[in-house]
Amino acid sequence: MLIVRPERTSLALDEESVPSGSNAADAVVTDVSFYGTYNRIELTYGDGSVGCAALPVGTPAAVRPGAKVVAHWRPEDQVLVTK
């Protein structure tokens, strides 16, 4: 299982906007919650797994439930967990 902390996960509206060298996965936004200084964006990835991103307040309006996004992160921010 690959794990990335929510505050290390960023979102883009298309693959062209993902920084070079980043890992990325297509996702659909399932929920957006306001937590004072950040928004928690709940995601469902293409393989059915779930995750989230914690984005600063001011997240683009396009990031709302049902939006298709590309979640991306730096390779050094991921952790592989095995059973």
N, C-alpha and C positions, 0 to 999 in steps of 0.2 A: 504494500500500500504506500503510495506517495503522499506525503503531507507537506503543506505549505501554510504557514501562519496567515490568518486573514489580512493582517496589516502589511504583509509582503506580497499580496496578490493585487495586481492591477487589472483594469478592464479596458479593452479597446472595442470600437464598433466594427472594425474590420482587421484582417490579418496584416494589411499594409501598414497599419499604425502600431504594430507590435515592434518594440526595439530589437535590433539585430542582436542575436546571441541569446535571446530570451526563450524559455520554454513556454509553450502555449497550448491551450485546449479550448475548443468551442464549447459554449455553455448557453443556457437560457436562464434569465433572471426569474426567480420564482417569488421573491419577496424583497421589499426594501423597508428597513426600519431605521428610524432616527434615534441616535443615542447621544445627543448633546453636541459633541464636537466631530462626530463622524456618523456615516450611514453604514449599516450592515446590509450587504447585498447577498442574499441567499441565491445559490446557483445549483442547477442540475446540469451535469456534463453529458456529453454525447453518449457515454457508456452507461448512463443511468446513475452514476455516483453523484454525491452531493458535496457541496463545499460552500464557502462564503468568502467575501472580500470586505474589508473595512476601509471605506473611502472617506476622505475629509468632506465636511459639509460643503455644498456647492457642486456636488457630483452632477454631471450633465443630465438634463431632463430625459434624455433618451434611455437612461438606465432606469427602467421601471419594469414591473412584472410583465413577462412575455417577450421582452427584448432579447434578441440574439446578440451575444457578445463573444469576445475572445478573452478569456482569462489568461494572464501571462505573469511570469515571475522570473527572477534571475536563478540560474542553476544552483548557485550557492545557497539559495533560500529554501531549497527543498530537502526533505529527509525521507529516506526509504525505510519503512518499518516492516519487518518480517515477523511472522508468528513463530 
